[in-house]
Amino acid sequence: MFLRPRRTTHRLPPGARVPCLPRFNRFVMLAVVLVAGCVMKPEAGRSPAPVPCNCEADVVQAFADAYRARDHARLAGLLAPDFTFYRDAPDPQTGELSWDRATEVQIHQRMFDPSSIPANDTPLAHEFWLMAVSITLTAQTSFTERLDLYTTADPPGPIDPALWLAEEATYSTDLFLTLQGEDDYVIRGRAYAVVLTDRTKALTDPGKFLLYRLEDLGGTGVVDNTTQSVIEATWTSVKEIYR
């Protein structure tokens, strides 16, 4: 499977270090597992229980925590029913600009737990099985209200301001995905995160804060670094692998 190139790409600065496992160590780990008579596969869902969300920023960090835990059910619980992921660029073949909540959840189920993919679904090649993930989402702006999303806006948006508060912030996205195959993926870019606050719920109620939109703003593009076996990519292009 090939990643779709962006219009511009940038290589890592000279001397920059990527937190990848040496290939020698990975082969040693594989040998140990095989000697023990086990099949090497991702081990997800072993992180501590999720921390309750008490503000908009907590939702974004909970999203990152779900990645660290490789817990697609936890991730799904953070998404609004009408959640939308916006691509960094239109699909060059179909013109697609975004996908919905169901697609986002399915992508992460395949990414985090490929061994549970239904028999009637396309299996995921073992080279793309996720072995470890490092993720840091850092706020670059404070959350500000998105008045244009309200039904009272001109033109009207989809959100009822009597029921929901819609706010947006910009985040830097820094991910490193260690895969079972020869190549790993690094994502360094930015994203818009829109969080909804349910005005009808108390602060401690589940679902008080939900992720409504996540828009990939791109970043480094796609560069195949054959020396380090690390591919720089956008968040969109990595998710495409697991669709």
Phi and psi in degrees as GROMACS dihedral restraints (atoms count N, CA, C in turn):
[ dihedral_restraints ]
;  ai    aj    ak    al  type     phi  dphi    fc
    3     4     5     6     1  -105.3    20    10
    4     5     6     7     1   140.7    20    10
    6     7     8     9     1   -81.8    20    10
    7     8     9    10     1   141.3    20    10
    9    10    11    12     1   -77.1    20    10
   10    11    12    13     1   124.1    20    10
   12    13    14    15     1   -71.8    20    10
   13    14    15    16     1   149.4    20    10
   15    16    17    18     1   -90.2    20    10
   16    17    18    19     1   173.3    20    10
   18    19    20    21     1   -65.5    20    10
   19    20    21    22     1   -36.8    20    10
   21    22    23    24     1  -128.5    20    10
   22    23    24    25     1   144.7    20    10
   24    25    26    27     1  -134.3    20    10
   25    26    27    28     1   153.4    20    10
   27    28    29    30     1  -136.6    20    10
   28    29    30    31     1   134.1    20    10
   30    31    32    33     1   -82.9    20    10
   31    32    33    34     1   161.8    20    10
   33    34    35    36     1   -60.4    20    10
   34    35    36    37     1   143.8    20    10
   36    37    38    39     1   -57.2    20    10
   37    38    39    40     1   147.5    20    10
   39    40    41    42     1   -54.4    20    10
   40    41    42    43     1   132.0    20    10
   42    43    44    45     1    87.0    20    10
   43    44    45    46     1    -7.6    20    10
   45    46    47    48     1   -67.2    20    10
   46    47    48    49     1   142.6    20    10
   48    49    50    51     1  -106.2    20    10
   49    50    51    52     1   136.9    20    10
   51    52    53    54     1  -107.7    20    10
   52    53    54    55     1   128.8    20    10
   54    55    56    57     1   -76.0    20    10
   55    56    57    58     1    63.2    20    10
   57    58    59    60     1  -104.1    20    10
   58    59    60    61     1   155.9    20    10
   60    61    62    63     1   -77.1    20    10
   61    62    63    64     1   136.3    20    10
   63    64    65    66     1   -58.5    20    10
   64    65    66    67     1   141.9    20    10
   66    67    68    69     1   -60.5    20    10
   67    68    69    70     1   -35.2    20    10
   69    70    71    72     1   -59.6    20    10
   70    71    72    73     1   -44.2    20    10
   72    73    74    75     1   -63.2    20    10
   73    74    75    76     1   -36.2    20    10
   75    76    77    78     1   -67.2    20    10
   76    77    78    79     1   -38.3    20    10
   78    79    80    81     1   -68.0    20    10
   79    80    81    82     1   -36.0    20    10
   81    82    83    84     1   -63.1    20    10
   82    83    84    85     1   -43.9    20    10
   84    85    86    87     1   -59.8    20    10
   85    86    87    88     1   -42.5    20    10
   87    88    89    90     1   -63.7    20    10
   88    89    90    91     1   -41.8    20    10
   90    91    92    93     1   -62.6    20    10
   91    92    93    94     1   -41.3    20    10
   93    94    95    96     1   -62.2    20    10
   94    95    96    97     1   -42.8    20    10
   96    97    98    99     1   -64.2    20    10
   97    98    99   100     1   -42.2    20    10
   99   100   101   102     1   -66.1    20    10
  100   101   102   103     1   -39.2    20    10
  102   103   104   105     1   -62.3    20    10
  103   104   105   106     1   -36.3    20    10
  105   106   107   108     1   -73.6    20    10
  106   107   108   109     1    -7.3    20    10
  108   109   110   111     1    82.0    20    10
  109   110   111   112     1    25.3    20    10
  111   112   113   114     1  -110.4    20    10
  112   113   114   115     1   161.2    20    10
  114   115   116   117     1   -98.0    20    10
  115   116   117   118     1   128.0    20    10
  117   118   119   120     1   -72.8    20    10
  118   119   120   121     1   118.6    20    10
  120   121   122   123     1  -151.1    20    10
  121   122   123   124     1   161.0    20    10
  123   124   125   126     1   -60.5    20    10
  124   125   126   127     1   145.8    20    10
  126   127   128   129     1  -118.3    20    10
  127   128   129   130     1   101.2    20    10
  129   130   131   132     1  -108.1    20    10
  130   131   132   133     1   167.3    20    10
  132   133   134   135     1    75.0    20    10
  133   134   135   136     1    24.4    20    10
  135   136   137   138     1  -108.3    20    10
  136   137   138   139     1    12.5    20    10
  138   139   140   141     1   -86.5    20    10
  139   140   141   142     1   167.5    20    10
  141   142   143   144     1   -59.0    20    10
  142   143   144   145     1   162.7    20    10
  144   145   146   147     1   -60.6    20    10
  145   146   147   148     1   149.1    20    10
  147   148   149   150     1   -63.1    20    10
  148   149   150   151     1   146.7    20    10
  150   151   152   153     1   -87.3    20    10
  151   152   153   154     1   135.1    20    10
  153   154   155   156     1   -57.9    20    10
  154   155   156   157     1   145.6    20    10
  156   157   158   159     1   -87.5    20    10
  157   158   159   160     1   122.2    20    10
  159   160   161   162     1  -112.3    20    10
  160   161   162   163     1    -1.4    20    10
  162   163   164   165     1  -162.1    20    10
  163   164   165   166     1   175.4    20    10
  165   166   167   168     1   -60.5    20    10
  166   167   168   169     1   -43.3    20    10
  168   169   170   171     1   -64.0    20    10
  169   170   171   172     1   -30.0    20    10
  171   172   173   174     1   -62.1    20    10
  172   173   174   175     1   -32.7    20    10
  174   175   176   177     1   -64.6    20    10
  175   176   177   178     1   -43.1    20    10
  177   178   179   180     1   -64.6    20    10
  178   179   180   181     1   -41.8    20    10
  180   181   182   183     1   -69.5    20    10
  181   182   183   184     1   -33.0    20    10
  183   184   185   186     1   -65.5    20    10
  184   185   186   187     1   -35.0    20    10
  186   187   188   189     1   -61.8    20    10
  187   188   189   190     1   -43.9    20    10
  189   190   191   192     1   -64.3    20    10
  190   191   192   193     1   -39.5    20    10
  192   193   194   195     1   -62.2    20    10
  193   194   195   196     1   -37.4    20    10
  195   196   197   198     1   -64.3    20    10
  196   197   198   199     1   -35.4    20    10
  198   199   200   201     1   -63.7    20    10
  199   200   201   202     1   -46.5    20    10
  201   202   203   204     1   -61.8    20    10
  202   203   204   205     1   -37.5    20    10
  204   205   206   207     1   -80.6    20    10
  205   206   207   208     1   -13.2    20    10
  207   208   209   210     1    51.6    20    10
  208   209   210   211     1    51.9    20    10
  210   211   212   213     1  -117.8    20    10
  211   212   213   214     1    97.0    20    10
  213   214   215   216     1   -70.6    20    10
  214   215   216   217     1   -27.9    20    10
  216   217   218   219     1   -68.9    20    10
  217   218   219   220     1   -40.2    20    10
  219   220   221   222     1   -64.7    20    10
  220   221   222   223     1   -42.2    20    10
  222   223   224   225     1   -61.4    20    10
  223   224   225   226     1   -43.6    20    10
  225   226   227   228     1   -61.1    20    10
  226   227   228   229     1   -35.3    20    10
  228   229   230   231     1   -68.4    20    10
  229   230   231   232     1   -12.7    20    10
  231   232   233   234     1   -93.1    20    10
  232   233   234   235     1   -10.6    20    10
  234   235   236   237     1   -94.2    20    10
  235   236   237   238     1   135.1    20    10
  237   238   239   240     1   -64.2    20    10
  238   239   240   241     1   153.1    20    10
  240   241   242   243     1   -54.9    20    10
  241   242   243   244     1   -33.7    20    10
  243   244   245   246     1  -107.1    20    10
  244   245   246   247     1    35.3    20    10
  246   247   248   249     1   -58.1    20    10
  247   248   249   250     1   145.1    20    10
  249   250   251   252     1  -135.3    20    10
  250   251   252   253     1   133.2    20    10
  252   253   254   255     1  -102.6    20    10
  253   254   255   256     1   126.4    20    10
  255   256   257   258     1  -101.9    20    10
  256   257   258   259     1   127.7    20    10
  258   259   260   261     1   -65.0    20    10
  259   260   261   262     1   160.3    20    10
  261   262   263   264     1   -73.7    20    10
  262   263   264   265     1   -22.1    20    10
  264   265   266   267     1  -158.5    20    10
  265   266   267   268     1   154.3    20    10
  267   268   269   270     1   -60.6    20    10
  268   269   270   271     1   146.1    20    10
  270   271   272   273     1   -60.8    20    10
  271   272   273   274     1   125.4    20    10
  273   274   275   276     1   -65.6    20    10
  274   275   276   277     1   -18.9    20    10
  276   277   278   279     1   -96.4    20    10
  277   278   279   280     1   -41.6    20    10
  279   280   281   282     1  -107.2    20    10
  280   281   282   283     1   -16.1    20    10
  282   283   284   285     1    78.8    20    10
  283   284   285   286     1     5.6    20    10
  285   286   287   288     1   -56.5    20    10
  286   287   288   289     1   135.5    20    10
  288   289   290   291     1  -106.2    20    10
  289   290   291   292     1   -23.1    20    10
  291   292   293   294     1  -159.5    20    10
  292   293   294   295     1   172.4    20    10
  294   295   296   297     1  -141.5    20    10
  295   296   297   298     1   166.4    20    10
  297   298   299   300     1   -95.4    20    10
  298   299   300   301     1  -175.0    20    10
  300   301   302   303     1   -62.1    20    10
  301   302   303   304     1   -43.3    20    10
  303   304   305   306     1   -60.0    20    10
  304   305   306   307     1   -41.9    20    10
  306   307   308   309     1   -67.2    20    10
  307   308   309   310     1   -41.1    20    10
  309   310   311   312     1   -61.3    20    10
  310   311   312   313     1   -43.3    20    10
  312   313   314   315     1   -66.5    20    10
  313   314   315   316     1   -42.7    20    10
  315   316   317   318     1   -63.5    20    10
  316   317   318   319     1   -40.3    20    10
  318   319   320   321     1   -56.9    20    10
  319   320   321   322     1   -46.1    20    10
  321   322   323   324     1   -77.7    20    10
  322   323   324   325     1   -25.7    20    10
  324   325   326   327     1   -65.1    20    10
  325   326   327   328     1   -43.3    20    10
  327   328   329   330     1   -68.6    20    10
  328   329   330   331     1   -35.3    20    10
  330   331   332   333     1   -71.2    20    10
  331   332   333   334     1   -46.4    20    10
  333   334   335   336     1   -85.4    20    10
  334   335   336   337     1   -29.2    20    10
  336   337   338   339     1  -141.2    20    10
  337   338   339   340     1    65.7    20    10
  339   340   341   342     1   -65.7    20    10
  340   341   342   343     1   -20.6    20    10
  342   343   344   345     1   -70.9    20    10
  343   344   345   346     1   -15.0    20    10
  345   346   347   348     1  -102.5    20    10
  346   347   348   349     1    11.6    20    10
  348   349   350   351     1   -62.6    20    10
  349   350   351   352     1   129.1    20    10
  351   352   353   354     1   -56.9    20    10
  352   353   354   355     1   151.3    20    10
  354   355   356   357     1   -62.3    20    10
  355   356   357   358     1   -28.8    20    10
  357   358   359   360     1   -87.3    20    10
  358   359   360   361     1     4.0    20    10
  360   361   362   363     1  -104.2    20    10
  361   362   363   364     1   159.3    20    10
  363   364   365   366     1   -67.7    20    10
  364   365   366   367     1   123.5    20    10
  366   367   368   369     1   -69.1    20    10
  367   368   369   370     1   157.2    20    10
  369   370   371   372     1   -95.2    20    10
  370   371   372   373     1   128.6    20    10
  372   373   374   375     1   -57.2    20    10
  373   374   375   376     1   139.0    20    10
  375   376   377   378     1   -61.0    20    10
  376   377   378   379     1   -25.9    20    10
  378   379   380   381     1   -64.7    20    10
  379   380   381   382     1   -20.1    20    10
  381   382   383   384     1  -100.3    20    10
  382   383   384   385     1     4.3    20    10
  384   385   386   387     1   -65.7    20    10
  385   386   387   388     1   131.5    20    10
  387   388   389   390     1   -81.9    20    10
  388   389   390   391     1   124.2    20    10
  390   391   392   393     1   -99.8    20    10
  391   392   393   394     1   -31.7    20    10
  393   394   395   396     1  -161.2    20    10
  394   395   396   397     1   153.6    20    10
  396   397   398   399     1  -142.4    20    10
  397   398   399   400     1   137.3    20    10
  399   400   401   402     1  -119.3    20    10
  400   401   402   403     1   131.0    20    10
  402   403   404   405     1  -142.7    20    10
  403   404   405   406     1   135.1    20    10
  405   406   407   408     1  -134.8    20    10
  406   407   408   409     1   120.0    20    10
  408   409   410   411     1  -112.2    20    10
  409   410   411   412     1   114.7    20    10
  411   412   413   414     1  -115.8    20    10
  412   413   414   415     1   126.2    20    10
  414   415   416   417     1   -67.0    20    10
  415   416   417   418     1   129.7    20    10
  417   418   419   420     1  -103.0    20    10
  418   419   420   421     1   -18.2    20    10
  420   421   422   423     1  -137.3    20    10
  421   422   423   424     1   162.9    20    10
  423   424   425   426     1   -80.6    20    10
  424   425   426   427     1   162.8    20    10
  426   427   428   429     1   -72.4    20    10
  427   428   429   430     1   132.3    20    10
  429   430   431   432     1  -127.8    20    10
  430   431   432   433     1   150.2    20    10
  432   433   434   435     1   -71.5    20    10
  433   434   435   436     1   138.1    20    10
  435   436   437   438     1   -98.5    20    10
  436   437   438   439     1    82.5    20    10
  438   439   440   441     1   -62.8    20    10
  439   440   441   442     1   -27.1    20    10
  441   442   443   444     1   -70.8    20    10
  442   443   444   445     1   -13.2    20    10
  444   445   446   447     1   -87.5    20    10
  445   446   447   448     1    -7.5    20    10
  447   448   449   450     1   -83.1    20    10
  448   449   450   451     1   154.0    20    10
  450   451   452   453     1   -65.9    20    10
  451   452   453   454     1   -16.3    20    10
  453   454   455   456     1   -86.9    20    10
  454   455   456   457     1    -4.5    20    10
  456   457   458   459     1   -76.4    20    10
  457   458   459   460     1   169.0    20    10
  459   460   461   462     1  -126.7    20    10
  460   461   462   463     1   104.9    20    10
  462   463   464   465     1   -74.4    20    10
  463   464   465   466     1   159.8    20    10
  465   466   467   468     1   -63.6    20    10
  466   467   468   469     1   141.6    20    10
  468   469   470   471     1   -97.5    20    10
  469   470   471   472     1  -174.2    20    10
  471   472   473   474     1   -90.8    20    10
  472   473   474   475     1    -7.1    20    10
  474   475   476   477     1  -102.5    20    10
  475   476   477   478     1   130.6    20    10
  477   478   479   480     1   -82.5    20    10
  478   479   480   481     1   112.1    20    10
  480   481   482   483     1   -67.5    20    10
  481   482   483   484     1   -15.3    20    10
  483   484   485   486     1   -74.3    20    10
  484   485   486   487     1   -22.2    20    10
  486   487   488   489     1  -107.6    20    10
  487   488   489   490     1   -28.4    20    10
  489   490   491   492     1  -134.4    20    10
  490   491   492   493     1   146.9    20    10
  492   493   494   495     1  -107.1    20    10
  493   494   495   496     1   124.3    20    10
  495   496   497   498     1  -108.0    20    10
  496   497   498   499     1   124.7    20    10
  498   499   500   501     1  -136.7    20    10
  499   500   501   502     1   150.9    20    10
  501   502   503   504     1  -132.4    20    10
  502   503   504   505     1   146.3    20    10
  504   505   506   507     1  -143.2    20    10
  505   506   507   508     1   156.5    20    10
  507   508   509   510     1   -99.0    20    10
  508   509   510   511     1   135.4    20    10
  510   511   512   513     1  -124.5    20    10
  511   512   513   514     1   145.2    20    10
  513   514   515   516     1   -83.9    20    10
  514   515   516   517     1   143.0    20    10
  516   517   518   519     1  -118.0    20    10
  517   518   519   520     1   122.9    20    10
  519   520   521   522     1  -132.3    20    10
  520   521   522   523     1   106.2    20    10
  522   523   524   525     1  -128.5    20    10
  523   524   525   526     1   145.6    20    10
  525   526   527   528     1  -132.5    20    10
  526   527   528   529     1   120.6    20    10
  528   529   530   531     1  -110.9    20    10
  529   530   531   532     1   116.9    20    10
  531   532   533   534     1   -91.9    20    10
  532   533   534   535     1   118.4    20    10
  534   535   536   537     1  -106.5    20    10
  535   536   537   538     1   167.0    20    10
  537   538   539   540     1   -74.8    20    10
  538   539   540   541     1   -21.6    20    10
  540   541   542   543     1   -82.2    20    10
  541   542   543   544     1  -164.8    20    10
  543   544   545   546     1   -74.9    20    10
  544   545   546   547     1   -27.2    20    10
  546   547   548   549     1  -106.1    20    10
  547   548   549   550     1   142.9    20    10
  549   550   551   552     1  -113.4    20    10
  550   551   552   553     1   169.0    20    10
  552   553   554   555     1  -127.7    20    10
  553   554   555   556     1   136.7    20    10
  555   556   557   558     1  -121.7    20    10
  556   557   558   559     1   136.0    20    10
  558   559   560   561     1  -122.3    20    10
  559   560   561   562     1   120.8    20    10
  561   562   563   564     1  -132.7    20    10
  562   563   564   565     1   106.7    20    10
  564   565   566   567     1  -158.7    20    10
  565   566   567   568     1  -149.2    20    10
  567   568   569   570     1  -140.9    20    10
  568   569   570   571     1   161.3    20    10
  570   571   572   573     1  -152.3    20    10
  571   572   573   574     1   148.7    20    10
  573   574   575   576     1   -90.9    20    10
  574   575   576   577     1   135.5    20    10
  576   577   578   579     1  -121.9    20    10
  577   578   579   580     1   123.4    20    10
  579   580   581   582     1  -107.8    20    10
  580   581   582   583     1   122.6    20    10
  582   583   584   585     1  -115.1    20    10
  583   584   585   586     1   136.5    20    10
  585   586   587   588     1  -101.1    20    10
  586   587   588   589     1   137.6    20    10
  588   589   590   591     1  -111.4    20    10
  589   590   591   592     1   122.8    20    10
  591   592   593   594     1   -78.4    20    10
  592   593   594   595     1   110.8    20    10
  594   595   596   597     1   -69.0    20    10
  595   596   597   598     1   -16.9    20    10
  597   598   599   600     1   -88.5    20    10
  598   599   600   601     1    -7.0    20    10
  600   601   602   603     1  -108.9    20    10
  601   602   603   604     1   151.4    20    10
  603   604   605   606     1   -73.5    20    10
  604   605   606   607     1   162.2    20    10
  606   607   608   609     1   -57.4    20    10
  607   608   609   610     1   -34.6    20    10
  609   610   611   612     1   -90.5    20    10
  610   611   612   613     1    -1.8    20    10
  612   613   614   615     1   -72.9    20    10
  613   614   615   616     1   139.9    20    10
  615   616   617   618     1   -59.9    20    10
  616   617   618   619     1   140.9    20    10
  618   619   620   621     1    79.2    20    10
  619   620   621   622     1    11.3    20    10
  621   622   623   624     1   -61.3    20    10
  622   623   624   625     1   -39.4    20    10
  624   625   626   627     1  -121.7    20    10
  625   626   627   628     1   130.7    20    10
  627   628   629   630     1  -136.3    20    10
  628   629   630   631     1   145.1    20    10
  630   631   632   633     1   -80.6    20    10
  631   632   633   634     1   120.2    20    10
  633   634   635   636     1   -99.3    20    10
  634   635   636   637     1   -39.9    20    10
  636   637   638   639     1  -142.6    20    10
  637   638   639   640     1   144.4    20    10
  639   640   641   642     1  -134.5    20    10
  640   641   642   643     1   118.3    20    10
  642   643   644   645     1  -116.0    20    10
  643   644   645   646     1   118.6    20    10
  645   646   647   648     1   -74.8    20    10
  646   647   648   649     1   119.8    20    10
  648   649   650   651     1   -94.5    20    10
  649   650   651   652     1     7.3    20    10
  651   652   653   654     1    76.9    20    10
  652   653   654   655     1  -159.9    20    10
  654   655   656   657     1   161.5    20    10
  655   656   657   658     1  -105.0    20    10
  657   658   659   660     1   -79.7    20    10
  658   659   660   661     1   -20.5    20    10
  660   661   662   663     1    85.4    20    10
  661   662   663   664     1  -156.3    20    10
  663   664   665   666     1  -121.8    20    10
  664   665   666   667     1   113.9    20    10
  666   667   668   669     1  -133.0    20    10
  667   668   669   670     1   123.6    20    10
  669   670   671   672     1   -86.9    20    10
  670   671   672   673     1   109.7    20    10
  672   673   674   675     1   -96.8    20    10
  673   674   675   676     1    92.6    20    10
  675   676   677   678     1   -72.3    20    10
  676   677   678   679     1   -19.2    20    10
  678   679   680   681     1   -70.5    20    10
  679   680   681   682     1   -46.0    20    10
  681   682   683   684     1   -96.9    20    10
  682   683   684   685     1    -1.5    20    10
  684   685   686   687     1    55.3    20    10
  685   686   687   688     1    39.1    20    10
  687   688   689   690     1  -121.7    20    10
  688   689   690   691     1   128.3    20    10
  690   691   692   693     1  -107.1    20    10
  691   692   693   694     1   121.5    20    10
  693   694   695   696     1   -81.5    20    10
  694   695   696   697     1   134.0    20    10
  696   697   698   699     1  -148.7    20    10
  697   698   699   700     1   169.0    20    10
  699   700   701   702     1   -89.0    20    10
  700   701   702   703     1   161.3    20    10
  702   703   704   705     1   -60.3    20    10
  703   704   705   706     1   -39.4    20    10
  705   706   707   708     1   -59.9    20    10
  706   707   708   709     1   -48.3    20    10
  708   709   710   711     1   -67.1    20    10
  709   710   711   712     1   -32.8    20    10
  711   712   713   714     1   -69.3    20    10
  712   713   714   715     1   -43.7    20    10
  714   715   716   717     1   -60.8    20    10
  715   716   717   718     1   -32.5    20    10
  717   718   719   720     1   -60.4    20    10
  718   719   720   721     1   -30.4    20    10
  720   721   722   723     1   -58.9    20    10
  721   722   723   724     1   -33.8    20    10
  723   724   725   726     1  -100.5    20    10
  724   725   726   727     1     7.2    20    10
